[in-house]
Amino acid sequence: MLDPRTSTGGGSYSVVIRDESGVPELGDILDMEFETTTMDENGNSVTETHLLRDFASLQESESYLTIARENGSRYLTVSSETAEGYNTTLLTRELQPKLEALDLPAGCTAEIAGESSSVRDMAPGRPSGPGRRCAAG
């Protein structure tokens, strides 16, 4: 590792070098592309490319100045609302295997909570499955 200090003319100075050429601007996030796969009326898979802005919007708001913690672990909450005409429980069933398949860094987990977990907890005999949450001690 390079020593971040340099000396010249008898003085010693701290030097910080940043390469921000590959860092996206906040507004660029909405232009990120991802693919969705659906079934057409004949049962064939149809793959489409979308921009995040097709489904999301960027909204600045005030937030807490502290890091949320639970049982000593930091956590991040991502929330959404179910669009009219869709069923949260059915969407959760579709999402759960995708969430479990995520290759998360060591120490991180992800879980579905909120309405879905409340429904699951009220239904006796239903397996709850492993919860996953992004957390780091």
Stockholm file with secondary structure:
# STOCKHOLM 1.0

chainA/1-137         MLDPRTSTGGGSYSVVIRDESGVPELGDILDMEFETTTMDENGNSVTETHLLRDFASLQESESYLTIARENGSRYLTVSSETAEGYNTTLLTRELQPKLEALDLPAGCTAEIAGESSSVRDMAPGRPSGPGRRCAAG
#=GR chainA/1-137 SS CCCSEEEETTEEEECCCCCCTTCCCGGGGGGCEEEEEEECTTSCEEEEEEEGGGTCCCCCCCCCSSCCEETTEEECCCCCCCCTTCCHHHHHHHHHHHHHTCCCCTTCCCCCCTHHHHHHHHSTTCCCCCCCCCEEC
#=GC SS_cons         CCCSEEEETTEEEECCCCCCTTCCCGGGGGGCEEEEEEECTTSCEEEEEEEGGGTCCCCCCCCCSSCCEETTEEECCCCCCCCTTCCHHHHHHHHHHHHHTCCCCTTCCCCCCTHHHHHHHHSTTCCCCCCCCCEEC
//
